[in-house]
Amino acid sequence: NDARRMELMLALATCGKHVRAVEIAEAVRAGSKDPELLCEVARCYAQCSAGLRATDANQADAYADAAIAALSEAIADGYGDRVAFDTDPDLDPIRDLPGYRALSGRLPGP
């Protein structure tokens, strides 16, 4: 079920199991237009990006770009949780990137 896959995906990303986490994220992303699931995918990619920043900057950048793309899809599909967007610690690794800041203007609220 999707909730369990999301939990596993995020746990794997946090524990440094990036390849497996991204496999799950890509499967979820390919089959979903649910904005909440797409946000979970973005959280996974952001955490994978953080985990690789010190050892593989190119892959970390690719994961950061994938996180921003998943958030963009989520917003296009109706995601509007400004509080989570602004405060979710899983998104901290991408929060200062220009692409992330650009998405902020597409959400309702302050």
MMTF fields as JSON, N, C-alpha, C and O atoms, coordinates in Angstrom:
{
  "mmtfVersion": "1.0.0",
  "mmtfProducer": "UNKNOWN",
  "numBonds": 439,
  "numAtoms": 440,
  "numGroups": 110,
  "numChains": 1,
  "numModels": 1,
  "chainsPerModel": [1],
  "groupsPerChain": [110],
  "chainIdList": ["A"],
  "bondAtomList": [4, 2, 8, 6, 12, 10, 16, 14, 20, 18, 24, 22, 28, 26, 32, 30, 36, 34, 40, 38, 44, 42, 48, 46, 52, 50, 56, 54, 60, 58, 64, 62, 68, 66, 72, 70, 76, 74, 80, 78, 84, 82, 88, 86, 92, 90, 96, 94, 100, 98, 104, 102, 108, 106, 112, 110, 116, 114, 120, 118, 124, 122, 128, 126, 132, 130, 136, 134, 140, 138, 144, 142, 148, 146, 152, 150, 156, 154, 160, 158, 164, 162, 168, 166, 172, 170, 176, 174, 180, 178, 184, 182, 188, 186, 192, 190, 196, 194, 200, 198, 204, 202, 208, 206, 212, 210, 216, 214, 220, 218, 224, 222, 228, 226, 232, 230, 236, 234, 240, 238, 244, 242, 248, 246, 252, 250, 256, 254, 260, 258, 264, 262, 268, 266, 272, 270, 276, 274, 280, 278, 284, 282, 288, 286, 292, 290, 296, 294, 300, 298, 304, 302, 308, 306, 312, 310, 316, 314, 320, 318, 324, 322, 328, 326, 332, 330, 336, 334, 340, 338, 344, 342, 348, 346, 352, 350, 356, 354, 360, 358, 364, 362, 368, 366, 372, 370, 376, 374, 380, 378, 384, 382, 388, 386, 392, 390, 396, 394, 400, 398, 404, 402, 408, 406, 412, 410, 416, 414, 420, 418, 424, 422, 428, 426, 432, 430, 436, 434],
  "bondOrderList": [1, 1, 1, 1, 1, 1, 1, 1, 1, 1, 1, 1, 1, 1, 1, 1, 1, 1, 1, 1, 1, 1, 1, 1, 1, 1, 1, 1, 1, 1, 1, 1, 1, 1, 1, 1, 1, 1, 1, 1, 1, 1, 1, 1, 1, 1, 1, 1, 1, 1, 1, 1, 1, 1, 1, 1, 1, 1, 1, 1, 1, 1, 1, 1, 1, 1, 1, 1, 1, 1, 1, 1, 1, 1, 1, 1, 1, 1, 1, 1, 1, 1, 1, 1, 1, 1, 1, 1, 1, 1, 1, 1, 1, 1, 1, 1, 1, 1, 1, 1, 1, 1, 1, 1, 1, 1, 1, 1, 1],
  "groupList": [{"groupName": "ASN", "atomNameList": ["N", "CA", "C", "O"], "elementList": ["N", "C", "C", "O"], "formalChargeList": [0, 0, 0, 0], "bondAtomList": [1, 0, 2, 1, 3, 2], "bondOrderList": [1, 1, 2], "singleLetterCode": "N", "chemCompType": "L-PEPTIDE LINKING"}, {"groupName": "ASP", "atomNameList": ["N", "CA", "C", "O"], "elementList": ["N", "C", "C", "O"], "formalChargeList": [0, 0, 0, 0], "bondAtomList": [1, 0, 2, 1, 3, 2], "bondOrderList": [1, 1, 2], "singleLetterCode": "D", "chemCompType": "L-PEPTIDE LINKING"}, {"groupName": "ALA", "atomNameList": ["N", "CA", "C", "O"], "elementList": ["N", "C", "C", "O"], "formalChargeList": [0, 0, 0, 0], "bondAtomList": [1, 0, 2, 1, 3, 2], "bondOrderList": [1, 1, 2], "singleLetterCode": "A", "chemCompType": "L-PEPTIDE LINKING"}, {"groupName": "ARG", "atomNameList": ["N", "CA", "C", "O"], "elementList": ["N", "C", "C", "O"], "formalChargeList": [0, 0, 0, 0], "bondAtomList": [1, 0, 2, 1, 3, 2], "bondOrderList": [1, 1, 2], "singleLetterCode": "R", "chemCompType": "L-PEPTIDE LINKING"}, {"groupName": "MET", "atomNameList": ["N", "CA", "C", "O"], "elementList": ["N", "C", "C", "O"], "formalChargeList": [0, 0, 0, 0], "bondAtomList": [1, 0, 2, 1, 3, 2], "bondOrderList": [1, 1, 2], "singleLetterCode": "M", "chemCompType": "L-PEPTIDE LINKING"}, {"groupName": "GLU", "atomNameList": ["N", "CA", "C", "O"], "elementList": ["N", "C", "C", "O"], "formalChargeList": [0, 0, 0, 0], "bondAtomList": [1, 0, 2, 1, 3, 2], "bondOrderList": [1, 1, 2], "singleLetterCode": "E", "chemCompType": "L-PEPTIDE LINKING"}, {"groupName": "LEU", "atomNameList": ["N", "CA", "C", "O"], "elementList": ["N", "C", "C", "O"], "formalChargeList": [0, 0, 0, 0], "bondAtomList": [1, 0, 2, 1, 3, 2], "bondOrderList": [1, 1, 2], "singleLetterCode": "L", "chemCompType": "L-PEPTIDE LINKING"}, {"groupName": "THR", "atomNameList": ["N", "CA", "C", "O"], "elementList": ["N", "C", "C", "O"], "formalChargeList": [0, 0, 0, 0], "bondAtomList": [1, 0, 2, 1, 3, 2], "bondOrderList": [1, 1, 2], "singleLetterCode": "T", "chemCompType": "L-PEPTIDE LINKING"}, {"groupName": "CYS", "atomNameList": ["N", "CA", "C", "O"], "elementList": ["N", "C", "C", "O"], "formalChargeList": [0, 0, 0, 0], "bondAtomList": [1, 0, 2, 1, 3, 2], "bondOrderList": [1, 1, 2], "singleLetterCode": "C", "chemCompType": "L-PEPTIDE LINKING"}, {"groupName": "GLY", "atomNameList": ["N", "CA", "C", "O"], "elementList": ["N", "C", "C", "O"], "formalChargeList": [0, 0, 0, 0], "bondAtomList": [1, 0, 2, 1, 3, 2], "bondOrderList": [1, 1, 2], "singleLetterCode": "G", "chemCompType": "PEPTIDE LINKING"}, {"groupName": "LYS", "atomNameList": ["N", "CA", "C", "O"], "elementList": ["N", "C", "C", "O"], "formalChargeList": [0, 0, 0, 0], "bondAtomList": [1, 0, 2, 1, 3, 2], "bondOrderList": [1, 1, 2], "singleLetterCode": "K", "chemCompType": "L-PEPTIDE LINKING"}, {"groupName": "HIS", "atomNameList": ["N", "CA", "C", "O"], "elementList": ["N", "C", "C", "O"], "formalChargeList": [0, 0, 0, 0], "bondAtomList": [1, 0, 2, 1, 3, 2], "bondOrderList": [1, 1, 2], "singleLetterCode": "H", "chemCompType": "L-PEPTIDE LINKING"}, {"groupName": "VAL", "atomNameList": ["N", "CA", "C", "O"], "elementList": ["N", "C", "C", "O"], "formalChargeList": [0, 0, 0, 0], "bondAtomList": [1, 0, 2, 1, 3, 2], "bondOrderList": [1, 1, 2], "singleLetterCode": "V", "chemCompType": "L-PEPTIDE LINKING"}, {"groupName": "ILE", "atomNameList": ["N", "CA", "C", "O"], "elementList": ["N", "C", "C", "O"], "formalChargeList": [0, 0, 0, 0], "bondAtomList": [1, 0, 2, 1, 3, 2], "bondOrderList": [1, 1, 2], "singleLetterCode": "I", "chemCompType": "L-PEPTIDE LINKING"}, {"groupName": "SER", "atomNameList": ["N", "CA", "C", "O"], "elementList": ["N", "C", "C", "O"], "formalChargeList": [0, 0, 0, 0], "bondAtomList": [1, 0, 2, 1, 3, 2], "bondOrderList": [1, 1, 2], "singleLetterCode": "S", "chemCompType": "L-PEPTIDE LINKING"}, {"groupName": "PRO", "atomNameList": ["N", "CA", "C", "O"], "elementList": ["N", "C", "C", "O"], "formalChargeList": [0, 0, 0, 0], "bondAtomList": [1, 0, 2, 1, 3, 2], "bondOrderList": [1, 1, 2], "singleLetterCode": "P", "chemCompType": "L-PEPTIDE LINKING"}, {"groupName": "TYR", "atomNameList": ["N", "CA", "C", "O"], "elementList": ["N", "C", "C", "O"], "formalChargeList": [0, 0, 0, 0], "bondAtomList": [1, 0, 2, 1, 3, 2], "bondOrderList": [1, 1, 2], "singleLetterCode": "Y", "chemCompType": "L-PEPTIDE LINKING"}, {"groupName": "GLN", "atomNameList": ["N", "CA", "C", "O"], "elementList": ["N", "C", "C", "O"], "formalChargeList": [0, 0, 0, 0], "bondAtomList": [1, 0, 2, 1, 3, 2], "bondOrderList": [1, 1, 2], "singleLetterCode": "Q", "chemCompType": "L-PEPTIDE LINKING"}, {"groupName": "PHE", "atomNameList": ["N", "CA", "C", "O"], "elementList": ["N", "C", "C", "O"], "formalChargeList": [0, 0, 0, 0], "bondAtomList": [1, 0, 2, 1, 3, 2], "bondOrderList": [1, 1, 2], "singleLetterCode": "F", "chemCompType": "L-PEPTIDE LINKING"}],
  "groupTypeList": [0, 1, 2, 3, 3, 4, 5, 6, 4, 6, 2, 6, 2, 7, 8, 9, 10, 11, 12, 3, 2, 12, 5, 13, 2, 5, 2, 12, 3, 2, 9, 14, 10, 1, 15, 5, 6, 6, 8, 5, 12, 2, 3, 8, 16, 2, 17, 8, 14, 2, 9, 6, 3, 2, 7, 1, 2, 0, 17, 2, 1, 2, 16, 2, 1, 2, 2, 13, 2, 2, 6, 14, 5, 2, 13, 2, 1, 9, 16, 9, 1, 3, 12, 2, 18, 1, 7, 1, 15, 1, 6, 1, 15, 13, 3, 1, 6, 15, 9, 16, 3, 2, 6, 14, 9, 3, 6, 15, 9, 15],
  "groupIdList": [1, 2, 3, 4, 5, 6, 7, 8, 9, 10, 11, 12, 13, 14, 15, 16, 17, 18, 19, 20, 21, 22, 23, 24, 25, 26, 27, 28, 29, 30, 31, 32, 33, 34, 35, 36, 37, 38, 39, 40, 41, 42, 43, 44, 45, 46, 47, 48, 49, 50, 51, 52, 53, 54, 55, 56, 57, 58, 59, 60, 61, 62, 63, 64, 65, 66, 67, 68, 69, 70, 71, 72, 73, 74, 75, 76, 77, 78, 79, 80, 81, 82, 83, 84, 85, 86, 87, 88, 89, 90, 91, 92, 93, 94, 95, 96, 97, 98, 99, 100, 101, 102, 103, 104, 105, 106, 107, 108, 109, 110],
  "secStructList": [7, 2, 2, 2, 2, 2, 2, 2, 2, 2, 2, 2, 2, 2, 6, 6, 7, 2, 2, 2, 2, 2, 2, 2, 2, 2, 2, 2, 2, 2, 6, 7, 7, 7, 2, 2, 2, 2, 2, 2, 2, 2, 2, 2, 2, 2, 2, 2, 2, 2, 2, 2, 6, 6, 6, 7, 2, 2, 2, 2, 2, 2, 2, 2, 2, 2, 2, 2, 2, 2, 2, 2, 2, 2, 2, 2, 6, 6, 7, 7, 7, 2, 2, 2, 2, 2, 2, 7, 4, 4, 4, 4, 4, 4, 6, 6, 1, 2, 2, 2, 2, 2, 2, 2, 6, 6, 1, 1, 7, 7],
  "xCoordList": [0.838, 0.0, 0.885, 2.032, 0.338, 1.137, 1.7, 2.838, 0.936, 1.419, 2.647, 3.608, 2.631, 3.769, 4.973, 6.112, 4.723, 5.828, 6.481, 7.702, 5.66, 6.209, 7.075, 8.162, 6.605, 7.38, 8.711, 9.758, 8.669, 9.887, 10.819, 12.02, 10.274, 11.067, 11.812, 13.009, 11.122, 11.753, 12.763, 13.809, 12.458, 13.409, 14.69, 15.791, 14.544, 15.715, 16.549, 17.777, 15.885, 16.593, 17.362, 18.505, 16.743, 17.362, 18.54, 19.502, 18.462, 19.516, 20.625, 21.523, 20.57, 21.634, 21.458, 22.386, 20.313, 20.023, 19.369, 18.216, 20.129, 19.588, 19.062, 18.006, 19.791, 19.381, 18.001, 17.127, 17.803, 16.494, 15.404, 14.283, 15.727, 14.744, 14.288, 13.097, 15.229, 14.886, 14.1, 13.23, 14.393, 13.598, 12.127, 11.244, 11.875, 10.493, 9.908, 8.769, 10.674, 10.189, 9.806, 8.769, 10.627, 10.336, 9.096, 8.313, 8.914, 7.711, 6.464, 5.444, 6.542, 5.395, 5.115, 3.968, 6.154, 5.992, 5.405, 4.559, 5.848, 5.37, 3.887, 3.205, 3.391, 2.013, 1.059, -0.055, 1.467, 0.61, 0.468, 1.404, -0.723, -0.998, -1.487, -1.968, -1.362, -1.78, -0.754, 0.41, -1.151, -0.177, 0.523, 1.69, -0.158, 0.48, 1.572, 2.647, 1.302, 2.316, 3.505, 4.652, 3.233, 4.326, 5.187, 6.398, 4.583, 5.358, 6.225, 7.356, 5.708, 6.508, 7.703, 8.811, 7.471, 8.557, 9.604, 10.803, 9.158, 10.084, 10.898, 12.1, 10.253, 10.97, 12.062, 13.173, 11.749, 12.72, 13.917, 15.063, 13.653, 14.743, 15.584, 16.808, 14.945, 15.69, 16.616, 17.763, 16.121, 16.953, 18.087, 19.199, 17.818, 18.873, 19.935, 21.13, 19.493, 20.426, 21.341, 22.555, 20.766, 21.56, 22.563, 23.706, 22.142, 23.01, 24.198, 25.219, 24.066, 25.149, 25.971, 26.977, 25.572, 26.218, 27.739, 28.47, 28.221, 29.657, 30.437, 31.639, 29.778, 30.508, 30.254, 31.101, 29.11, 28.778, 27.891, 26.666, 28.531, 27.796, 26.92, 25.825, 27.373, 26.563, 25.261, 24.195, 25.349, 24.135, 23.26, 22.034, 23.881, 23.119, 22.34, 21.18, 22.971, 22.275, 21.124, 20.058, 21.336, 20.269, 19.083, 17.932, 19.355, 18.276, 17.568, 16.347, 18.316, 17.695, 16.778, 15.671, 17.231, 16.392, 15.133, 14.048, 15.277, 14.116, 13.135, 11.922, 13.65, 12.78, 11.974, 10.768, 12.629, 11.942, 10.924, 9.829, 11.276, 10.327, 9.097, 7.974, 9.302, 8.161, 7.274, 6.049, 7.89, 7.09, 6.321, 5.167, 6.959, 6.279, 5.057, 3.995, 5.22, 4.083, 2.984, 1.802, 3.382, 2.399, 1.601, 0.38, 2.28, 1.6, 0.672, -0.452, 1.137, 0.294, -0.949, -1.997, -0.823, -1.943, -2.782, -3.656, -2.519, -3.391, -2.806, -3.515, -1.54, -0.944, -0.91, -0.531, -1.307, -1.344, -1.025, -1.418, -0.317, 0.001, 1.227, 2.36, 0.981, 2.051, 2.899, 4.123, 2.254, 2.991, 3.985, 5.154, 3.545, 4.452, 5.553, 6.715, 5.198, 6.173, 7.271, 8.451, 6.871, 7.821, 8.581, 9.638, 8.074, 8.683, 9.105, 9.831, 8.704, 9.027, 10.547, 11.2, 11.117, 12.576, 13.155, 14.333, 12.353, 12.86, 13.181, 13.959, 12.579, 12.833, 13.969, 14.334, 14.525, 15.607, 16.776, 17.327, 17.18, 18.327, 18.124, 19.098, 16.884, 16.641, 16.032, 15.804, 15.771, 15.028, 15.698, 15.001, 17.026, 17.732, 17.989, 18.58, 17.559, 17.79, 16.807, 15.653, 17.262, 16.377, 15.082, 14.023, 15.159, 13.961, 12.922, 11.722, 13.382, 12.466, 11.823, 10.609, 12.637, 12.1, 11.092, 10.113, 11.327, 10.395, 9.039, 7.997, 9.059, 7.804, 6.978, 5.75, 7.635, 6.946, 5.889, 4.827, 6.178, 5.245, 4.0, 3.015, 4.044, 2.887, 1.927, 0.861, 2.299, 1.44, 0.586, 1.002, -0.595, -1.4, -0.787, 0.013, -1.144, -0.688, 0.387, 0.704, 0.954, 1.928, 3.217, 4.107],
  "yCoordList": [-1.173, 0.0, 1.239, 1.202, 2.32, 3.529, 4.106, 4.574, 4.083, 4.651, 3.891, 4.509, 2.594, 1.786, 1.973, 2.019, 2.08, 2.319, 3.673, 3.809, 4.676, 5.999, 5.929, 6.505, 5.234, 5.088, 4.397, 4.843, 3.322, 2.594, 3.473, 3.534, 4.142, 4.997, 6.06, 6.264, 6.73, 7.786, 7.222, 7.828, 6.071, 5.44, 5.057, 5.277, 4.49, 4.123, 5.35, 5.315, 6.425, 7.655, 8.209, 8.646, 8.191, 8.715, 7.851, 8.357, 6.557, 5.622, 5.459, 4.637, 6.226, 6.153, 5.085, 4.821, 4.476, 3.45, 4.128, 3.856, 5.015, 5.901, 5.172, 5.519, 4.17, 3.476, 2.852, 3.027, 2.136, 1.488, 2.534, 2.382, 3.595, 4.657, 5.293, 5.538, 5.557, 6.196, 5.243, 5.684, 3.959, 2.992, 3.083, 3.114, 3.126, 3.23, 4.576, 4.643, 5.653, 6.996, 7.08, 7.649, 6.524, 6.581, 5.776, 6.184, 4.638, 3.832, 4.568, 4.554, 5.211, 5.97, 7.158, 7.414, 7.87, 9.069, 8.737, 9.471, 7.644, 7.259, 6.913, 7.09, 6.427, 5.971, 6.859, 6.436, 8.1, 8.898, 10.336, 10.947, 10.846, 12.272, 12.833, 13.965, 12.037, 12.462, 13.448, 13.084, 14.687, 15.686, 15.329, 15.676, 14.651, 14.261, 13.22, 13.303, 12.253, 11.253, 11.881, 11.52, 12.814, 13.502, 14.299, 14.408, 14.849, 15.55, 14.577, 14.904, 13.386, 12.366, 11.978, 11.785, 11.867, 11.571, 12.688, 12.412, 13.932, 15.066, 14.999, 15.267, 14.646, 14.512, 13.454, 13.649, 12.342, 11.271, 11.765, 11.591, 12.377, 12.879, 13.914, 13.926, 14.769, 15.782, 15.123, 15.54, 14.101, 13.397, 12.633, 12.581, 12.048, 11.375, 12.38, 12.09, 13.544, 14.608, 14.965, 15.082, 15.134, 15.486, 14.393, 14.681, 13.154, 12.041, 11.867, 11.299, 12.354, 12.203, 13.47, 13.442, 14.55, 15.847, 15.774, 16.334, 15.105, 15.086, 14.126, 14.306, 13.12, 12.096, 12.109, 11.658, 12.614, 12.611, 13.822, 13.714, 14.959, 16.218, 16.185, 16.748, 15.545, 15.495, 14.739, 15.191, 13.589, 12.82, 13.552, 13.532, 14.197, 14.977, 16.085, 16.336, 16.739, 17.788, 17.201, 17.808, 16.029, 15.382, 15.039, 15.214, 14.558, 14.251, 15.522, 15.528, 16.587, 17.862, 18.349, 18.821, 18.239, 18.635, 17.774, 18.278, 16.48, 15.589, 15.95, 15.869, 16.346, 16.769, 17.993, 18.053, 18.958, 20.185, 19.878, 20.441, 18.993, 18.615, 17.924, 18.185, 17.044, 16.359, 17.351, 17.243, 18.319, 19.361, 20.2, 20.561, 20.503, 21.272, 20.524, 21.113, 19.212, 18.388, 18.39, 18.503, 18.264, 18.245, 19.535, 19.509, 20.661, 21.961, 22.075, 22.562, 21.631, 21.664, 20.792, 21.072, 19.731, 18.817, 19.183, 18.418, 20.368, 20.86, 20.946, 21.333, 20.602, 20.691, 22.149, 23.031, 22.396, 23.768, 23.932, 24.928, 22.97, 23.036, 23.918, 23.438, 25.193, 26.176, 25.875, 25.995, 25.486, 25.24, 24.091, 24.226, 22.976, 21.855, 22.242, 21.886, 22.959, 23.402, 24.241, 24.102, 25.098, 26.012, 25.395, 25.905, 24.318, 23.838, 22.377, 21.985, 21.568, 20.143, 19.955, 20.342, 19.368, 19.232, 18.334, 18.46, 17.436, 16.595, 17.407, 16.972, 18.585, 19.438, 20.435, 21.177, 20.461, 21.4, 21.336, 22.385, 20.157, 20.113, 20.878, 21.212, 21.152, 21.857, 23.238, 23.963, 23.601, 24.831, 26.1, 27.047, 26.144, 27.344, 27.388, 28.347, 26.377, 26.343, 27.265, 27.391, 27.906, 28.822, 28.164, 28.791, 26.919, 26.227, 26.048, 26.155, 25.778, 25.635, 26.981, 27.07, 28.013, 29.35, 29.803, 30.474, 29.44, 29.8, 29.12, 29.695, 27.903, 27.184, 27.847, 27.76, 28.495, 29.134, 30.135, 30.264, 30.825, 31.792, 31.174, 31.868, 29.88, 29.199, 28.641, 28.137, 28.726, 28.206, 29.337, 30.496, 28.998, 30.023, 30.406, 29.652, 31.533, 31.963, 33.018, 33.523, 33.353, 34.448, 34.173, 35.024],
  "zCoordList": [0.0, 0.0, 0.0, 0.446, -0.501, -0.707, 0.585, 0.6, 1.662, 2.924, 3.416, 3.873, 3.333, 3.781, 2.86, 3.325, 1.565, 0.632, 0.917, 0.833, 1.256, 1.578, 2.831, 2.868, 3.845, 5.078, 4.799, 5.268, 4.045, 3.711, 2.883, 3.148, 1.899, 1.02, 1.825, 1.622, 2.724, 3.521, 4.513, 4.747, 5.092, 6.008, 5.268, 5.772, 4.087, 3.294, 2.931, 3.009, 2.538, 2.176, 3.363, 3.222, 4.515, 5.731, 6.18, 6.756, 5.915, 6.343, 5.309, 5.489, 4.242, 3.245, 2.185, 1.422, 2.121, 1.11, -0.097, -0.431, -0.741, -1.767, -2.995, -3.524, -3.443, -4.665, -4.484, -5.333, -3.402, -3.159, -2.921, -3.408, -2.174, -1.918, -3.223, -3.417, -4.113, -5.387, -6.29, -7.041, -6.226, -6.999, -6.604, -7.462, -5.301, -4.827, -5.222, -5.684, -5.045, -5.392, -6.861, -7.201, -7.725, -9.161, -9.515, -10.373, -8.861, -9.111, -8.659, -9.349, -7.506, -6.997, -7.905, -8.272, -8.256, -9.084, -10.448, -10.957, -11.036, -12.363, -12.358, -13.367, -11.245, -11.214, -10.458, -10.146, -10.149, -9.287, -9.758, -10.275, -9.561, -9.708, -8.383, -8.321, -7.317, -5.987, -5.448, -5.277, -5.176, -4.731, -3.425, -3.241, -2.527, -1.268, -1.498, -0.904, -2.348, -2.659, -3.372, -3.111, -4.268, -4.957, -3.983, -4.175, -2.953, -1.916, -1.144, -0.785, -0.884, -0.219, -1.088, -0.586, -2.375, -3.311, -3.245, -3.218, -3.22, -3.126, -1.836, -1.842, -0.752, 0.525, 0.412, 0.905, -0.231, -0.419, -1.231, -0.818, -2.374, -3.21, -2.462, -2.59, -1.692, -0.932, 0.085, 0.247, 0.764, 1.736, 1.056, 1.581, -0.091, -0.845, -1.279, -1.241, -1.686, -2.071, -0.906, -1.075, 0.252, 1.434, 1.77, 2.126, 1.659, 2.003, 1.075, 1.463, -0.148, -1.125, -1.325, -2.034, -0.729, -0.978, -0.811, -1.628, 0.215, 0.497, -0.403, -0.596, -0.95, -1.707, -3.205, -3.975, -3.63, -5.055, -5.359, -5.426, -5.538, -5.729, -6.975, -6.967, -8.033, -9.259, -9.037, -9.455, -8.378, -8.101, -7.1, -7.212, -6.122, -5.145, -5.85, -5.524, -6.807, -7.574, -8.382, -8.477, -8.96, -9.74, -8.841, -9.24, -7.647, -6.719, -6.258, -6.102, -6.041, -5.659, -6.777, -6.513, -8.015, -9.159, -9.23, -9.518, -8.969, -8.985, -7.875, -8.069, -6.717, -5.617, -6.01, -5.768, -6.61, -7.032, -8.123, -8.126, -9.046, -10.106, -9.52, -9.952, -8.541, -7.917, -7.174, -7.218, -6.491, -5.822, -6.833, -6.603, -7.941, -8.981, -9.505, -9.705, -9.727, -10.161, -9.102, -9.424, -7.847, -6.757, -6.721, -6.567, -6.861, -6.85, -8.053, -7.93, -9.207, -10.413, -10.243, -10.826, -9.438, -9.204, -7.994, -7.587, -7.405, -6.347, -4.955, -4.026, -4.77, -3.441, -2.999, -3.77, -1.756, -1.28, 0.192, 0.798, 0.784, 2.211, 2.435, 2.46, 2.593, 2.76, 4.005, 3.962, 5.105, 6.344, 6.149, 6.51, 5.59, 5.356, 4.376, 4.573, 3.34, 2.352, 3.013, 2.691, 3.927, 4.568, 5.741, 6.114, 6.326, 7.571, 7.587, 8.5, 6.655, 6.693, 6.675, 5.706, 7.731, 7.789, 6.692, 6.357, 6.133, 5.053, 3.804, 2.955, 3.696, 2.528, 2.763, 1.851, 3.962, 4.272, 3.288, 2.952, 2.811, 1.899, 0.58, -0.095, 0.218, -1.051, -0.847, -1.815, 0.379, 0.676, 0.149, -0.212, 0.095, -0.354, -1.854, -2.352, -2.569, -4.018, -4.743, -4.331, -5.818, -6.555, -7.036, -7.009, -7.471, -7.947, -6.857, -7.107, -5.664, -4.527, -4.206, -4.017, -4.149, -3.838, -4.892, -4.566, -6.147, -7.213, -7.012, -7.328, -6.488, -6.246, -5.155, -5.163, -4.235, -3.123, -3.606, -2.997, -4.678, -5.232, -5.85, -6.103, -6.089, -6.684, -5.653, -6.005, -4.363, -3.299, -2.71, -2.703, -2.222, -1.567, -0.221, 0.333, 0.288, 1.608, 1.53, 0.453, 2.692, 2.747, 2.034, 2.017]
}
